[in-house]
């Protein structure tokens, strides 16, 4: 009888803990989840995967270091050296599930509003149209230790 009660209490405790952890994960805002080190692993232009483009910020291998308070840094490898953005900021709109990014890298100004397709601790996928009407999809994977 006592063993049965103990088993029931253990079951209820585990169930409550599992529900609480699931709820806590969903409570973390996109603003919190986006913070970290991200590397572009796949780039798609108008539905076709590409390895490189004239836009260094979208190339496979480019790093996005996203910090709290709308501060970020973008680093890209070009001509055998790493180049770092001189100005970079982002704004997350949790309700619309979008992120607006603006940065200057290698003399080019990037400014786009992207739909967040996926955002977890390990994956960050965005899609947007540029000012020329081209459709981009960037798939970034976490390089943070979280």
N, CA, C and O atoms as CSV, one atom per row, in Angstrom:
chain,resi,resn,atom,element,x,y,z
A,1,UNK,N,N,0.812,-1.194,0.000
A,1,UNK,CA,C,0.000,0.000,0.000
A,1,UNK,C,C,0.858,1.262,0.000
A,1,UNK,O,O,0.603,2.192,-0.765
A,2,UNK,N,N,1.876,1.290,0.862
A,2,UNK,CA,C,2.763,2.446,0.930
A,2,UNK,C,C,3.553,2.578,-0.365
A,2,UNK,O,O,3.741,3.689,-0.860
A,3,UNK,N,N,4.016,1.473,-0.917
A,3,UNK,CA,C,4.774,1.484,-2.178
A,3,UNK,C,C,3.914,2.037,-3.308
A,3,UNK,O,O,4.398,2.780,-4.162
A,4,UNK,N,N,2.644,1.671,-3.308
A,4,UNK,CA,C,1.740,2.154,-4.347
A,4,UNK,C,C,1.583,3.672,-4.257
A,4,UNK,O,O,1.581,4.363,-5.276
A,5,UNK,N,N,1.451,4.186,-3.032
A,5,UNK,CA,C,1.324,5.629,-2.829
A,5,UNK,C,C,2.609,6.355,-3.245
A,5,UNK,O,O,2.558,7.425,-3.851
A,6,UNK,N,N,3.755,5.763,-2.914
A,6,UNK,CA,C,5.040,6.362,-3.290
A,6,UNK,C,C,5.165,6.415,-4.812
A,6,UNK,O,O,5.607,7.423,-5.364
A,7,UNK,N,N,4.782,5.346,-5.483
A,7,UNK,CA,C,4.852,5.317,-6.946
A,7,UNK,C,C,3.938,6.368,-7.564
A,7,UNK,O,O,4.304,7.020,-8.542
A,8,UNK,N,N,2.764,6.527,-6.999
A,8,UNK,CA,C,1.830,7.536,-7.512
A,8,UNK,C,C,2.413,8.934,-7.319
A,8,UNK,O,O,2.352,9.756,-8.233
A,9,UNK,N,N,2.976,9.215,-6.148
A,9,UNK,CA,C,3.579,10.523,-5.882
A,9,UNK,C,C,4.769,10.790,-6.807
A,9,UNK,O,O,4.939,11.903,-7.305
A,10,UNK,N,N,5.572,9.781,-7.027
A,10,UNK,CA,C,6.719,9.938,-7.938
A,10,UNK,C,C,6.216,10.226,-9.352
A,10,UNK,O,O,6.750,11.095,-10.041
A,11,UNK,N,N,5.195,9.498,-9.777
A,11,UNK,CA,C,4.625,9.729,-11.113
A,11,UNK,C,C,4.106,11.158,-11.233
A,11,UNK,O,O,4.387,11.843,-12.216
A,12,UNK,N,N,3.353,11.605,-10.240
A,12,UNK,CA,C,2.795,12.964,-10.258
A,12,UNK,C,C,3.898,14.023,-10.238
A,12,UNK,O,O,3.791,15.041,-10.921
A,13,UNK,N,N,4.940,13.792,-9.473
A,13,UNK,CA,C,6.057,14.724,-9.404
A,13,UNK,C,C,6.774,14.832,-10.755
A,13,UNK,O,O,7.078,15.928,-11.225
A,14,UNK,N,N,7.034,13.684,-11.361
A,14,UNK,CA,C,7.695,13.681,-12.672
A,14,UNK,C,C,6.809,14.351,-13.720
A,14,UNK,O,O,7.306,15.118,-14.546
A,15,UNK,N,N,5.524,14.078,-13.698
A,15,UNK,CA,C,4.600,14.695,-14.656
A,15,UNK,C,C,4.563,16.211,-14.474
A,15,UNK,O,O,4.600,16.954,-15.455
A,16,UNK,N,N,4.493,16.664,-13.244
A,16,UNK,CA,C,4.456,18.109,-12.976
A,16,UNK,C,C,5.756,18.778,-13.407
A,16,UNK,O,O,5.736,19.869,-13.977
A,17,UNK,N,N,6.873,18.135,-13.141
A,17,UNK,CA,C,8.164,18.678,-13.531
A,17,UNK,C,C,8.284,18.774,-15.049
A,17,UNK,O,O,8.778,19.773,-15.572
A,18,UNK,N,N,7.843,17.763,-15.741
A,18,UNK,CA,C,7.913,17.768,-17.202
A,18,UNK,C,C,7.042,18.864,-17.797
A,18,UNK,O,O,7.457,19.528,-18.747
A,19,UNK,N,N,5.849,19.067,-17.262
A,19,UNK,CA,C,4.953,20.129,-17.744
A,19,UNK,C,C,5.576,21.491,-17.454
A,19,UNK,O,O,5.519,22.386,-18.297
A,20,UNK,N,N,6.160,21.659,-16.288
A,20,UNK,CA,C,6.786,22.926,-15.909
A,20,UNK,C,C,7.957,23.249,-16.829
A,20,UNK,O,O,8.083,24.389,-17.275
A,21,UNK,N,N,8.810,22.283,-17.121
A,21,UNK,CA,C,9.951,22.523,-18.002
A,21,UNK,C,C,9.501,22.885,-19.406
A,21,UNK,O,O,10.100,23.758,-20.034
A,22,UNK,N,N,8.474,22.244,-19.907
A,22,UNK,CA,C,7.941,22.570,-21.227
A,22,UNK,C,C,7.398,23.986,-21.243
A,22,UNK,O,O,7.654,24.740,-22.182
A,23,UNK,N,N,6.664,24.348,-20.230
A,23,UNK,CA,C,6.103,25.701,-20.150
A,23,UNK,C,C,7.210,26.740,-20.039
A,23,UNK,O,O,7.115,27.802,-20.656
A,24,UNK,N,N,8.248,26.464,-19.275
A,24,UNK,CA,C,9.351,27.417,-19.116
A,24,UNK,C,C,10.067,27.641,-20.441
A,24,UNK,O,O,10.437,28.773,-20.753
A,25,UNK,N,N,10.270,26.589,-21.224
A,25,UNK,CA,C,10.943,26.733,-22.508
A,25,UNK,C,C,10.148,27.649,-23.429
A,25,UNK,O,O,10.730,28.444,-24.167
A,26,UNK,N,N,8.822,27.543,-23.390
A,26,UNK,CA,C,7.995,28.385,-24.233
A,26,UNK,C,C,7.927,29.812,-23.713
A,26,UNK,O,O,7.635,30.734,-24.475
A,27,UNK,N,N,8.194,30.007,-22.426
A,27,UNK,CA,C,8.170,31.354,-21.876
A,27,UNK,C,C,9.370,32.181,-22.319
A,27,UNK,O,O,9.296,33.409,-22.357
A,28,UNK,N,N,10.484,31.514,-22.655
A,28,UNK,CA,C,11.646,32.255,-23.110
A,28,UNK,C,C,11.298,32.930,-24.422
A,28,UNK,O,O,10.885,32.274,-25.378
A,29,UNK,N,N,11.462,34.207,-24.465
A,29,UNK,CA,C,11.084,34.964,-25.647
A,29,UNK,C,C,12.073,34.732,-26.783
A,29,UNK,O,O,13.183,34.238,-26.582
A,30,UNK,N,N,11.637,35.104,-27.972
A,30,UNK,CA,C,12.514,35.029,-29.133
A,30,UNK,C,C,13.744,35.906,-28.904
A,30,UNK,O,O,14.851,35.570,-29.326
A,31,UNK,N,N,13.532,37.016,-28.240
A,31,UNK,CA,C,14.636,37.939,-27.940
A,31,UNK,C,C,15.718,37.226,-27.133
A,31,UNK,O,O,16.909,37.461,-27.339
A,32,UNK,N,N,15.305,36.367,-26.228
A,32,UNK,CA,C,16.254,35.607,-25.420
A,32,UNK,C,C,16.899,34.490,-26.243
A,32,UNK,O,O,18.109,34.279,-26.168
A,33,UNK,N,N,16.101,33.787,-27.015
A,33,UNK,CA,C,16.607,32.650,-27.784
A,33,UNK,C,C,17.572,33.052,-28.891
A,33,UNK,O,O,18.455,32.276,-29.257
A,34,UNK,N,N,17.408,34.264,-29.428
A,34,UNK,CA,C,18.234,34.683,-30.557
A,34,UNK,C,C,19.662,35.041,-30.126
A,34,UNK,O,O,20.579,35.029,-30.947
A,35,UNK,N,N,19.847,35.356,-28.851
A,35,UNK,CA,C,21.164,35.752,-28.354
A,35,UNK,C,C,22.108,34.558,-28.416
A,35,UNK,O,O,21.803,33.481,-27.903
A,36,UNK,N,N,23.270,34.765,-29.057
A,36,UNK,CA,C,24.265,33.707,-29.160
A,36,UNK,C,C,25.117,33.868,-30.395
A,36,UNK,O,O,25.024,34.870,-31.103
A,37,UNK,N,N,25.945,32.878,-30.649
A,37,UNK,CA,C,26.812,32.849,-31.829
A,37,UNK,C,C,26.192,31.931,-32.872
A,37,UNK,O,O,25.909,30.765,-32.594
A,38,UNK,N,N,25.982,32.457,-34.066
A,38,UNK,CA,C,25.333,31.718,-35.137
A,38,UNK,C,C,26.206,31.721,-36.382
A,38,UNK,O,O,26.856,32.721,-36.686
A,39,UNK,N,N,26.222,30.609,-37.102
A,39,UNK,CA,C,26.978,30.528,-38.353
A,39,UNK,C,C,26.043,30.155,-39.486
A,39,UNK,O,O,25.247,29.224,-39.369
A,40,UNK,N,N,26.145,30.892,-40.587
A,40,UNK,CA,C,25.350,30.570,-41.775
A,40,UNK,C,C,25.848,29.232,-42.317
A,40,UNK,O,O,27.020,29.097,-42.668
A,41,UNK,N,N,24.958,28.251,-42.383
A,41,UNK,CA,C,25.324,26.920,-42.871
A,41,UNK,C,C,24.717,26.623,-44.237
A,41,UNK,O,O,25.270,25.841,-45.010
A,42,UNK,N,N,23.578,27.247,-44.534
A,42,UNK,CA,C,22.928,27.081,-45.837
A,42,UNK,C,C,22.350,28.424,-46.254
A,42,UNK,O,O,21.722,29.124,-45.460
A,43,UNK,N,N,22.575,28.767,-47.519
A,43,UNK,CA,C,22.010,29.989,-48.087
A,43,UNK,C,C,21.234,29.608,-49.335
A,43,UNK,O,O,21.728,28.869,-50.187
A,44,UNK,N,N,20.014,30.121,-49.436
A,44,UNK,CA,C,19.168,29.870,-50.604
A,44,UNK,C,C,18.796,31.204,-51.225
A,44,UNK,O,O,18.375,32.131,-50.533
A,45,UNK,N,N,18.957,31.289,-52.535
A,45,UNK,CA,C,18.569,32.476,-53.294
A,45,UNK,C,C,17.510,32.051,-54.294
A,45,UNK,O,O,17.773,31.240,-55.182
A,46,UNK,N,N,16.318,32.599,-54.149
A,46,UNK,CA,C,15.189,32.251,-55.017
A,46,UNK,C,C,14.973,30.745,-55.099
A,46,UNK,O,O,14.678,30.206,-56.165
A,47,UNK,N,N,15.123,30.071,-53.957
A,47,UNK,CA,C,14.839,28.641,-53.858
A,47,UNK,C,C,15.997,27.719,-54.172
A,47,UNK,O,O,15.877,26.510,-53.975
A,48,UNK,N,N,17.125,28.245,-54.656
A,48,UNK,CA,C,18.282,27.405,-54.986
A,48,UNK,C,C,19.381,27.609,-53.959
A,48,UNK,O,O,19.716,28.739,-53.605
A,49,UNK,N,N,19.946,26.489,-53.478
A,49,UNK,CA,C,21.035,26.604,-52.511
A,49,UNK,C,C,22.296,27.084,-53.217
A,49,UNK,O,O,22.653,26.598,-54.291
A,50,UNK,N,N,22.965,28.056,-52.582
A,50,UNK,CA,C,24.202,28.597,-53.128
A,50,UNK,C,C,25.273,28.571,-52.044
A,50,UNK,O,O,24.962,28.581,-50.853
A,51,UNK,N,N,26.540,28.538,-52.467
A,51,UNK,CA,C,27.649,28.528,-51.516
A,51,UNK,C,C,28.189,29.922,-51.246
A,51,UNK,O,O,28.650,30.216,-50.143
A,52,UNK,N,N,28.130,30.787,-52.268
A,52,UNK,CA,C,28.655,32.127,-52.078
A,52,UNK,C,C,27.881,33.119,-52.933
A,52,UNK,O,O,27.217,32.756,-53.904
A,53,UNK,N,N,27.988,34.373,-52.541
A,53,UNK,CA,C,27.304,35.449,-53.223
A,53,UNK,C,C,28.140,36.713,-53.061
A,53,UNK,O,O,29.076,36.736,-52.261
A,54,UNK,N,N,27.822,37.738,-53.790
A,54,UNK,CA,C,28.518,39.021,-53.631
A,54,UNK,C,C,28.190,39.680,-52.306
A,54,UNK,O,O,28.890,40.599,-51.882
A,55,UNK,N,N,27.129,39.221,-51.641
A,55,UNK,CA,C,26.732,39.741,-50.344
A,55,UNK,C,C,27.395,38.908,-49.257
A,55,UNK,O,O,26.890,37.849,-48.885
A,56,UNK,N,N,28.520,39.383,-48.751
A,56,UNK,CA,C,29.312,38.608,-47.793
A,56,UNK,C,C,28.512,38.227,-46.551
A,56,UNK,O,O,28.759,37.181,-45.951
A,57,UNK,N,N,27.561,39.062,-46.166
A,57,UNK,CA,C,26.763,38.782,-44.978
A,57,UNK,C,C,25.871,37.563,-45.112
A,57,UNK,O,O,25.369,37.048,-44.113
A,58,UNK,N,N,25.670,37.095,-46.336
A,58,UNK,CA,C,24.789,35.946,-46.568
A,58,UNK,C,C,25.564,34.678,-46.928
A,58,UNK,O,O,24.958,33.620,-47.101
A,59,UNK,N,N,26.880,34.762,-47.042
A,59,UNK,CA,C,27.677,33.606,-47.456
A,59,UNK,C,C,27.731,32.526,-46.383
A,59,UNK,O,O,27.712,32.813,-45.186
A,60,UNK,N,N,27.799,31.287,-46.837
A,60,UNK,CA,C,28.011,30.158,-45.938
A,60,UNK,C,C,29.318,30.404,-45.196
A,60,UNK,O,O,30.330,30.750,-45.806
A,61,UNK,N,N,29.293,30.225,-43.883
A,61,UNK,CA,C,30.479,30.430,-43.062
A,61,UNK,C,C,30.499,31.759,-42.330
A,61,UNK,O,O,31.296,31.948,-41.411
A,62,UNK,N,N,29.627,32.688,-42.727
A,62,UNK,CA,C,29.560,33.980,-42.055
A,62,UNK,C,C,28.988,33.794,-40.647
A,62,UNK,O,O,28.075,32.996,-40.434
A,63,UNK,N,N,29.538,34.540,-39.701
A,63,UNK,CA,C,29.102,34.456,-38.303
A,63,UNK,C,C,28.265,35.665,-37.936
A,63,UNK,O,O,28.570,36.795,-38.314
A,64,UNK,N,N,27.198,35.401,-37.188
A,64,UNK,CA,C,26.373,36.438,-36.587
A,64,UNK,C,C,26.491,36.270,-35.076
A,64,UNK,O,O,26.054,35.262,-34.522
A,65,UNK,N,N,27.084,37.260,-34.413
A,65,UNK,CA,C,27.187,37.254,-32.954
A,65,UNK,C,C,26.095,38.194,-32.454
A,65,UNK,O,O,26.187,39.410,-32.616
A,66,UNK,N,N,25.084,37.629,-31.858
A,66,UNK,CA,C,23.923,38.414,-31.435
A,66,UNK,C,C,23.931,38.516,-29.914
A,66,UNK,O,O,23.924,37.516,-29.196
A,67,UNK,N,N,23.947,39.761,-29.454
A,67,UNK,CA,C,24.023,40.059,-28.033
A,67,UNK,C,C,22.687,40.637,-27.559
A,67,UNK,O,O,21.805,40.927,-28.367
A,68,UNK,N,N,22.552,40.797,-26.264
A,68,UNK,CA,C,21.355,41.409,-25.695
A,68,UNK,C,C,21.301,42.887,-26.072
A,68,UNK,O,O,22.287,43.458,-26.540
A,69,UNK,N,N,20.165,43.483,-25.866
A,69,UNK,CA,C,19.964,44.919,-26.077
A,69,UNK,C,C,20.166,45.355,-27.524
A,69,UNK,O,O,20.655,46.455,-27.783
A,70,UNK,N,N,19.791,44.498,-28.458
A,70,UNK,CA,C,19.756,44.836,-29.889
A,70,UNK,C,C,21.132,45.076,-30.505
A,70,UNK,O,O,21.239,45.757,-31.525
A,71,UNK,N,N,22.165,44.536,-29.910
A,71,UNK,CA,C,23.522,44.695,-30.430
A,71,UNK,C,C,23.951,43.388,-31.073
A,71,UNK,O,O,23.705,42.308,-30.536
A,72,UNK,N,N,24.595,43.497,-32.230
A,72,UNK,CA,C,25.112,42.300,-32.890
A,72,UNK,C,C,26.384,42.645,-33.647
A,72,UNK,O,O,26.752,43.812,-33.785
A,73,UNK,N,N,27.044,41.603,-34.133
A,73,UNK,CA,C,28.265,41.757,-34.906
A,73,UNK,C,C,28.235,40.682,-35.986
A,73,UNK,O,O,27.831,39.546,-35.733
A,74,UNK,N,N,28.663,41.048,-37.183
A,74,UNK,CA,C,28.697,40.093,-38.287
A,74,UNK,C,C,30.144,39.986,-38.762
A,74,UNK,O,O,30.815,40.998,-38.963
A,75,UNK,N,N,30.617,38.754,-38.941
A,75,UNK,CA,C,31.985,38.524,-39.409
A,75,UNK,C,C,31.947,37.604,-40.627
A,75,UNK,O,O,31.320,36.544,-40.615
A,76,UNK,N,N,32.634,38.041,-41.668
A,76,UNK,CA,C,32.686,37.262,-42.907
A,76,UNK,C,C,34.130,37.130,-43.372
A,76,UNK,O,O,34.954,38.012,-43.134
A,77,UNK,N,N,34.421,36.029,-44.032
A,77,UNK,CA,C,35.772,35.751,-44.539
A,77,UNK,C,C,35.812,36.078,-46.030
A,77,UNK,O,O,35.063,35.509,-46.825
A,78,UNK,N,N,36.684,36.989,-46.388
A,78,UNK,CA,C,36.826,37.358,-47.794
A,78,UNK,C,C,38.274,37.773,-48.040
A,78,UNK,O,O,38.879,38.467,-47.222
A,79,UNK,N,N,38.822,37.339,-49.177
A,79,UNK,CA,C,40.209,37.663,-49.555
A,79,UNK,C,C,41.205,37.304,-48.455
A,79,UNK,O,O,42.081,38.094,-48.104
A,80,UNK,N,N,41.049,36.106,-47.926
A,80,UNK,CA,C,41.953,35.537,-46.923
A,80,UNK,C,C,42.011,36.308,-45.606
A,80,UNK,O,O,43.015,36.246,-44.896
A,81,UNK,N,N,40.951,37.028,-45.278
A,81,UNK,CA,C,40.912,37.697,-43.978
A,81,UNK,C,C,39.476,37.810,-43.483
A,81,UNK,O,O,38.528,37.866,-44.266
A,82,UNK,N,N,39.343,37.842,-42.150
A,82,UNK,CA,C,38.043,38.032,-41.527
A,82,UNK,C,C,37.733,39.511,-41.487
A,82,UNK,O,O,38.571,40.315,-41.081
A,83,UNK,N,N,36.541,39.873,-41.905
A,83,UNK,CA,C,36.077,41.255,-41.876
A,83,UNK,C,C,34.902,41.342,-40.910
A,83,UNK,O,O,34.062,40.444,-40.864
A,84,UNK,N,N,34.846,42.420,-40.144
A,84,UNK,CA,C,33.826,42.593,-39.112
A,84,UNK,C,C,32.952,43.790,-39.427
A,84,UNK,O,O,33.431,44.810,-39.924
A,85,UNK,N,N,31.675,43.662,-39.138
A,85,UNK,CA,C,30.745,44.767,-39.366
A,85,UNK,C,C,31.153,45.977,-38.529
A,85,UNK,O,O,31.704,45.838,-37.437
A,86,UNK,N,N,30.873,47.164,-39.063
A,86,UNK,CA,C,31.202,48.391,-38.329
A,86,UNK,C,C,29.994,48.918,-37.573
A,86,UNK,O,O,30.146,49.700,-36.635
A,87,UNK,N,N,28.824,48.513,-37.958
A,87,UNK,CA,C,27.588,48.914,-37.293
A,87,UNK,C,C,26.626,47.752,-37.447
A,87,UNK,O,O,26.460,47.234,-38.551
A,88,UNK,N,N,25.993,47.334,-36.368
A,88,UNK,CA,C,25.056,46.218,-36.486
A,88,UNK,C,C,24.034,46.264,-35.354
A,88,UNK,O,O,24.379,46.442,-34.186
A,89,UNK,N,N,22.776,46.100,-35.731
A,89,UNK,CA,C,21.702,46.084,-34.743
A,89,UNK,C,C,20.575,45.183,-35.239
A,89,UNK,O,O,20.479,44.879,-36.428
A,90,UNK,N,N,19.737,44.769,-34.315
A,90,UNK,CA,C,18.588,43.931,-34.670
A,90,UNK,C,C,17.424,44.274,-33.754
A,90,UNK,O,O,17.611,44.782,-32.648
A,91,UNK,N,N,16.227,43.990,-34.232
A,91,UNK,CA,C,15.015,44.149,-33.427
A,91,UNK,C,C,14.132,42.943,-33.699
A,91,UNK,O,O,13.823,42.643,-34.852
A,92,UNK,N,N,13.728,42.257,-32.651
A,92,UNK,CA,C,12.840,41.104,-32.767
A,92,UNK,C,C,11.411,41.551,-32.489
A,92,UNK,O,O,11.147,42.263,-31.520
A,93,UNK,N,N,10.493,41.123,-33.353
A,93,UNK,CA,C,9.069,41.348,-33.106
A,93,UNK,C,C,8.466,39.977,-32.839
A,93,UNK,O,O,8.171,39.222,-33.766
A,94,UNK,N,N,8.287,39.668,-31.567
A,94,UNK,CA,C,7.813,38.337,-31.183
A,94,UNK,C,C,6.414,38.063,-31.719
A,94,UNK,O,O,6.125,36.950,-32.159
A,95,UNK,N,N,5.553,39.057,-31.685
A,95,UNK,CA,C,4.175,38.862,-32.135
A,95,UNK,C,C,4.124,38.506,-33.622
A,95,UNK,O,O,3.386,37.608,-34.027
A,96,UNK,N,N,4.911,39.215,-34.428
A,96,UNK,CA,C,4.937,38.971,-35.879
A,96,UNK,C,C,5.911,37.863,-36.276
A,96,UNK,O,O,5.910,37.420,-37.425
A,97,UNK,N,N,6.739,37.417,-35.334
A,97,UNK,CA,C,7.781,36.416,-35.583
A,97,UNK,C,C,8.720,36.878,-36.698
A,97,UNK,O,O,8.963,36.175,-37.679
A,98,UNK,N,N,9.236,38.100,-36.499
A,98,UNK,CA,C,10.168,38.669,-37.465
A,98,UNK,C,C,11.388,39.220,-36.729
A,98,UNK,O,O,11.360,39.460,-35.522
A,99,UNK,N,N,12.447,39.409,-37.493
A,99,UNK,CA,C,13.632,40.085,-36.989
A,99,UNK,C,C,14.073,41.081,-38.059
A,99,UNK,O,O,14.193,40.743,-39.237
A,100,UNK,N,N,14.308,42.302,-37.624
A,100,UNK,CA,C,14.843,43.326,-38.525
A,100,UNK,C,C,16.323,43.463,-38.206
A,100,UNK,O,O,16.699,43.663,-37.051
A,101,UNK,N,N,17.163,43.355,-39.231
A,101,UNK,CA,C,18.605,43.459,-39.039
A,101,UNK,C,C,19.153,44.570,-39.925
A,101,UNK,O,O,18.716,44.767,-41.059
A,102,UNK,N,N,20.116,45.284,-39.374
A,102,UNK,CA,C,20.802,46.307,-40.147
A,102,UNK,C,C,22.267,46.301,-39.739
A,102,UNK,O,O,22.596,46.350,-38.554
A,103,UNK,N,N,23.141,46.239,-40.738
A,103,UNK,CA,C,24.570,46.273,-40.455
A,103,UNK,C,C,25.333,46.715,-41.698
A,103,UNK,O,O,24.833,46.644,-42.820
A,104,UNK,N,N,26.562,47.173,-41.461
A,104,UNK,CA,C,27.466,47.555,-42.537
A,104,UNK,C,C,28.646,46.605,-42.493
A,104,UNK,O,O,29.281,46.427,-41.453
A,105,UNK,N,N,28.933,45.994,-43.641
A,105,UNK,CA,C,30.012,45.012,-43.727
A,105,UNK,C,C,30.708,45.174,-45.067
A,105,UNK,O,O,30.073,45.084,-46.117
A,106,UNK,N,N,31.998,45.409,-45.031
A,106,UNK,CA,C,32.817,45.565,-46.239
A,106,UNK,C,C,32.252,46.628,-47.182
A,106,UNK,O,O,32.243,46.454,-48.400
A,107,UNK,N,N,31.789,47.713,-46.607
A,107,UNK,CA,C,31.293,48.818,-47.409
A,107,UNK,C,C,29.864,48.676,-47.892
A,107,UNK,O,O,29.341,49.588,-48.531
A,108,UNK,N,N,29.221,47.559,-47.605
A,108,UNK,CA,C,27.829,47.343,-48.014
A,108,UNK,C,C,26.912,47.487,-46.803
A,108,UNK,O,O,27.207,46.979,-45.720
A,109,UNK,N,N,25.798,48.187,-47.003
A,109,UNK,CA,C,24.799,48.320,-45.946
A,109,UNK,C,C,23.720,47.267,-46.163
A,109,UNK,O,O,23.130,47.182,-47.240
A,110,UNK,N,N,23.474,46.478,-45.149
A,110,UNK,CA,C,22.438,45.452,-45.177
A,110,UNK,C,C,21.303,45.920,-44.280
A,110,UNK,O,O,21.533,46.337,-43.145
A,111,UNK,N,N,20.093,45.850,-44.784
A,111,UNK,CA,C,18.929,46.203,-43.976
A,111,UNK,C,C,17.763,45.367,-44.498
A,111,UNK,O,O,17.343,45.524,-45.645
A,112,UNK,N,N,17.247,44.485,-43.660
A,112,UNK,CA,C,16.150,43.622,-44.094
A,112,UNK,C,C,15.269,43.237,-42.915
A,112,UNK,O,O,15.704,43.195,-41.764
A,113,UNK,N,N,14.029,42.961,-43.245
A,113,UNK,CA,C,13.042,42.459,-42.288
A,113,UNK,C,C,12.764,41.014,-42.675
A,113,UNK,O,O,12.248,40.745,-43.760
A,114,UNK,N,N,13.103,40.093,-41.796
A,114,UNK,CA,C,13.011,38.669,-42.113
A,114,UNK,C,C,11.969,37.972,-41.249
A,114,UNK,O,O,11.814,38.277,-40.067
A,115,UNK,N,N,11.260,37.032,-41.863
A,115,UNK,CA,C,10.384,36.133,-41.112
A,115,UNK,C,C,11.255,35.100,-40.418
A,115,UNK,O,O,12.174,34.551,-41.025
A,116,UNK,N,N,10.972,34.835,-39.153
A,116,UNK,CA,C,11.684,33.789,-38.428
A,116,UNK,C,C,10.924,32.491,-38.642
A,116,UNK,O,O,9.835,32.299,-38.102
A,117,UNK,N,N,11.512,31.598,-39.440
A,117,UNK,CA,C,10.872,30.313,-39.722
A,117,UNK,C,C,11.089,29.311,-38.595
A,117,UNK,O,O,10.213,28.503,-38.285
A,118,UNK,N,N,12.270,29.379,-37.990
A,118,UNK,CA,C,12.583,28.432,-36.920
A,118,UNK,C,C,13.585,29.104,-35.990
A,118,UNK,O,O,14.543,29.733,-36.438
A,119,UNK,N,N,13.351,28.961,-34.699
A,119,UNK,CA,C,14.284,29.492,-33.712
A,119,UNK,C,C,14.281,28.581,-32.501
A,119,UNK,O,O,13.298,28.493,-31.765
A,120,UNK,N,N,15.391,27.913,-32.316
A,120,UNK,CA,C,15.589,27.067,-31.145
A,120,UNK,C,C,16.983,27.375,-30.600
A,120,UNK,O,O,17.649,28.292,-31.081
A,121,UNK,N,N,17.410,26.637,-29.631
A,121,UNK,CA,C,18.758,26.881,-29.105
A,121,UNK,C,C,19.837,26.514,-30.111
A,121,UNK,O,O,20.968,26.987,-30.000
A,122,UNK,N,N,19.514,25.688,-31.080
A,122,UNK,CA,C,20.516,25.207,-32.038
A,122,UNK,C,C,20.292,25.695,-33.463
A,122,UNK,O,O,21.232,25.688,-34.258
A,123,UNK,N,N,19.079,26.121,-33.814
A,123,UNK,CA,C,18.768,26.498,-35.193
A,123,UNK,C,C,18.057,27.848,-35.251
A,123,UNK,O,O,17.235,28.178,-34.397
A,124,UNK,N,N,18.398,28.614,-36.282
A,124,UNK,CA,C,17.813,29.935,-36.502
A,124,UNK,C,C,17.672,30.109,-38.012
A,124,UNK,O,O,18.658,30.361,-38.704
A,125,UNK,N,N,16.448,29.975,-38.523
A,125,UNK,CA,C,16.184,30.055,-39.962
A,125,UNK,C,C,15.359,31.303,-40.249
A,125,UNK,O,O,14.338,31.544,-39.605
A,126,UNK,N,N,15.809,32.097,-41.223
A,126,UNK,CA,C,15.090,33.312,-41.591
A,126,UNK,C,C,14.888,33.379,-43.101
A,126,UNK,O,O,15.663,32.812,-43.871
A,127,UNK,N,N,13.829,34.086,-43.511
A,127,UNK,CA,C,13.540,34.307,-44.932
A,127,UNK,C,C,13.125,35.754,-45.132
A,127,UNK,O,O,12.440,36.342,-44.295
A,128,UNK,N,N,13.554,36.322,-46.263
A,128,UNK,CA,C,13.212,37.709,-46.555
A,128,UNK,C,C,13.422,37.989,-48.045
A,128,UNK,O,O,14.104,37.244,-48.748
A,129,UNK,N,N,12.821,39.072,-48.497
A,129,UNK,CA,C,13.016,39.559,-49.866
A,129,UNK,C,C,13.881,40.805,-49.794
A,129,UNK,O,O,13.665,41.671,-48.947
A,130,UNK,N,N,14.872,40.894,-50.697
A,130,UNK,CA,C,15.718,42.086,-50.705
A,130,UNK,C,C,15.092,43.180,-51.567
A,130,UNK,O,O,14.024,42.985,-52.147
A,131,UNK,N,N,15.752,44.316,-51.648
A,131,UNK,CA,C,15.198,45.464,-52.368
A,131,UNK,C,C,15.119,45.230,-53.872
A,131,UNK,O,O,14.459,45.994,-54.577
A,132,UNK,N,N,15.779,44.189,-54.376
A,132,UNK,CA,C,15.726,43.850,-55.801
A,132,UNK,C,C,14.655,42.812,-56.110
A,132,UNK,O,O,14.454,42.442,-57.267
A,133,UNK,N,N,13.965,42.343,-55.065
A,133,UNK,CA,C,12.909,41.352,-55.245
A,133,UNK,C,C,13.385,39.912,-55.149
A,133,UNK,O,O,12.598,38.987,-55.353
A,134,UNK,N,N,14.662,39.707,-54.842
A,134,UNK,CA,C,15.175,38.343,-54.672
A,134,UNK,C,C,14.777,37.807,-53.301
A,134,UNK,O,O,14.752,38.538,-52.312
A,135,UNK,N,N,14.467,36.517,-53.268
A,135,UNK,CA,C,14.047,35.869,-52.027
A,135,UNK,C,C,15.231,35.106,-51.440
A,135,UNK,O,O,15.841,34.278,-52.117
A,136,UNK,N,N,15.551,35.385,-50.183
A,136,UNK,CA,C,16.667,34.757,-49.476
A,136,UNK,C,C,16.164,33.902,-48.329
A,136,UNK,O,O,15.170,34.222,-47.679
A,137,UNK,N,N,16.869,32.815,-48.099
A,137,UNK,CA,C,16.658,31.985,-46.901
A,137,UNK,C,C,18.040,31.683,-46.343
A,137,UNK,O,O,18.899,31.128,-47.028
A,138,UNK,N,N,18.234,32.062,-45.087
A,138,UNK,CA,C,19.499,31.767,-44.398
A,138,UNK,C,C,19.200,30.784,-43.283
A,138,UNK,O,O,18.290,30.992,-42.481
A,139,UNK,N,N,19.974,29.715,-43.242
A,139,UNK,CA,C,19.855,28.738,-42.173
A,139,UNK,C,C,21.134,28.829,-41.336
A,139,UNK,O,O,22.225,28.489,-41.795
A,140,UNK,N,N,20.969,29.290,-40.114
A,140,UNK,CA,C,22.096,29.474,-39.211
A,140,UNK,C,C,22.021,28.435,-38.103
A,140,UNK,O,O,20.943,28.083,-37.626
A,141,UNK,N,N,23.187,27.957,-37.708
A,141,UNK,CA,C,23.251,26.975,-36.631
A,141,UNK,C,C,24.099,27.533,-35.504
A,141,UNK,O,O,25.056,28.270,-35.742
A,142,UNK,N,N,23.750,27.186,-34.291
A,142,UNK,CA,C,24.383,27.740,-33.109
A,142,UNK,C,C,25.836,27.295,-32.995
A,142,UNK,O,O,26.183,26.146,-33.266
A,143,UNK,N,N,26.653,28.225,-32.595
A,143,UNK,CA,C,28.058,27.951,-32.254
A,143,UNK,C,C,28.290,28.251,-30.783
A,143,UNK,O,O,29.424,28.234,-30.305
A,144,UNK,N,N,27.193,28.528,-30.063
A,144,UNK,CA,C,27.269,28.821,-28.624
A,144,UNK,C,C,27.271,27.515,-27.839
A,144,UNK,O,O,26.805,26.482,-28.319
A,145,UNK,N,N,27.793,27.582,-26.651
A,145,UNK,CA,C,27.802,26.413,-25.766
A,145,UNK,C,C,26.631,26.474,-24.812
A,145,UNK,O,O,26.811,26.676,-23.611
A,146,UNK,N,N,25.404,26.296,-25.352
A,146,UNK,CA,C,24.220,26.312,-24.476
A,146,UNK,C,C,23.361,25.120,-24.722
A,146,UNK,O,O,22.323,24.964,-24.079
